[in-house]
Amino acid sequence: WPLNMFVTPELKPFFGGTYFPRHEAFGRLGLMELLPRVHDAWNAHRAELTASGDRVITALAGLAAPDTGSVNRRRLFDAAFAYYSAAYDSAQGGFGSAPKFPTPANLSLLLRLALRDPRHGARMIAMVEGQLDAMRRGGIHDHVGGGFHRYSTDARWLVPHFEKMLYDQAQIATAYLDAYQVTGRAQYASTARDVLGYVDHDLSDAAGGFDAAEDADSEGEEGRFYLWTPAEIEAALPGDQAALFEYAYGVAAAGNVEGGRTVLSEVHAPGEVASRFRLTPQETARRLEQARAMLFAERSHRPRPRRDDKVVTAWNGLMISAFARGARVLDRPAYAARAARAAEFVWTHLRDPSTGALRRRWRDGEAAGAGQLADYADYALGLVDLYEATLDPRWLARAAQVVDAAIPRFLDAKDGGLFESPADDPAVAVRLKEEFDGAEVAGSSVAAYDLVLLGRLLDRGPWLARAGTLLDQYARRLATGPAAMPWMLMAMDLEQSVPRHVVVAGDPGRPCTRSMIRAFDGRFLPHDLVLLAAPGGDALARLAPFAAPLRPIGGHATAYVCVNYACRLPTTDERVFARALDEGRAPPAAPAAR
């Protein structure tokens, strides 16, 4: 939400609120009326306001103090499942009631916890599918142009707030990719492609990064760009195709929002549409796809919502991760190329090569704002995923450099843990530690995950120790609200899993090597890490010395599965390799596909 805060010259806050319109309206104080009141209060009561600011700063500083006591982390997983199970909306999908936010980290966590909990795993997967299916069918999904809106104003995922955020697209695409790997349902792969296609088409900056968002409004009306009437559908499509589309997506004269317009949602499943119009499923799918393409072309002539074209480092890191994951899961090298272009952009335009410091955002050739913890953590995550998608050690080396640069900037040397803002940021009056994974994931959560991930991948003991301290601190805080930080729980889940590295030794250009890599990429193995030991791979040997002695056998691609850094007998047989990957890692049986 927006935050509008009045502060003293010393940056101490004394009055604020969320959204203020320009002028007073509907009982809400307007900014133009508020400003003279604040001015008068400051002149008349400056001492009292300054004292109020001091109290706020003291209270905020107390939030960063560490909790004491010990917590069994494994019990946090059980408590999180109990929370999600109780909050799940079995009728409409998702958790809680209106408004409903996607919060995809909840779904990614549940899919990981399903691996460790055979008693409740099927239930966890069913909850994930229930939300993803409802979102995919609902009005929160842009069925014509792709991508997802920010949240649903109702419990049915029907009428959204129409803003589109880059960080939502990244996390939603990743959740659908995870679910596709777990369930094998083609709809999830299709939806992930839909989201990535939207971002590539509409949120890509010409310089190489990803833009931040698209506004909700156009022509002075929220959602106008996305709404349809029967007359508009029938003017854009042939008669029989218009009737089919209107039936499938619930377009009627009354509409489902004010003004007789319709937010498109999948009111009738493809099978129902095929039966109603006496078509084969294949022909139904073809006609609907063709209709969506025609409406996309027609919609392109409308005034488009304003695009927020700043490039935010953290959000780009999440999007790099999503494209890289899409490249692996869907076997789409073009996605890896797009991720690499964005990663190079951030490295070149948002990083100081002399210090390693990141900037927060870039726009029109200008990088500005001190990088926050989330910028370092999310970018490092994206670089690791990009390494796994390309197996180019350059990205792994850069991820390590980003983490090395982050630790001294954000470390709480007194109490441990990581602050959200850097020590040298003059615009911050008090440094805080985030305790909530909302629409944007807390930097501390992703940083903890990075430290475990890279600490294992590169055998960095100090990073693993740092992660342990961080996880201990947050475990104590999460004891009273375990679902508040799903990404932090994913970091705990990773840290408590047995370290397993998969090293494929071979020439990356040979089909046998690529086939081995594909066997890994096609599986949901969130706790496992893959490395490519290519001939002459000195760069990887410097990063991960334990992998240096691993070589191909007899000129064939050879797989080594290493548990706790002890490698089992190597194999050149893909079937043996596949069995080793599946050993003890298969999720519980998912419900029947719907």
Secondary structure, 3 states (H helix, E strand, C coil): CCCEEEECCCCCEEEEECCCCCCCECCECCHHHHHHHHHHHHHHCHHHHHHHHHHHHHHHHHHCCCCCCCCCHHHHHHHHHHHHHHHECCCCCCECCCCECCCHHHHHHHHHHHHHCCCCHHHHHHHHHHHHHHHHHCCCECCCCCCECCEECCCCCCCEECCEEHHHHHHHHHHHHHHHHHHCCHHHHHHHHHHHHHHHHHCECCCCCECCEECCEECCEECHHHCECHHHHHHHCCHHHHHHHHHHHCCCCCCCEHHHEECCCCCCCHHHHHHHHCCCHHHHHHHHHHHHHHHHHHHCCCCCCCEECCEEHHHHHHHHHHHHHHHHHCCCHHHHHHHHHHHHHHHHHCECCCCCCEEEEEECCEEEEECCHHHHHHHHHHHHHHHHHHCCHHHHHHHHHHHHHHHHHHECCCCCCECCCCCCCCCCCCCCCCCCCCCCCCHHHHHHHHHHHHHHHCCCHHHHHHHHHHHHHHHHHHCCCHHHCHHHHHHHHHHHCCCEEEEEECCCCCHHHHHHHHHHHCCCCCCEEEEEECCCCHHHHHHCHHHCCCCCECCECEEEEEECCEECCCECCHHHHHHHHHCCCCCCCCCCCC
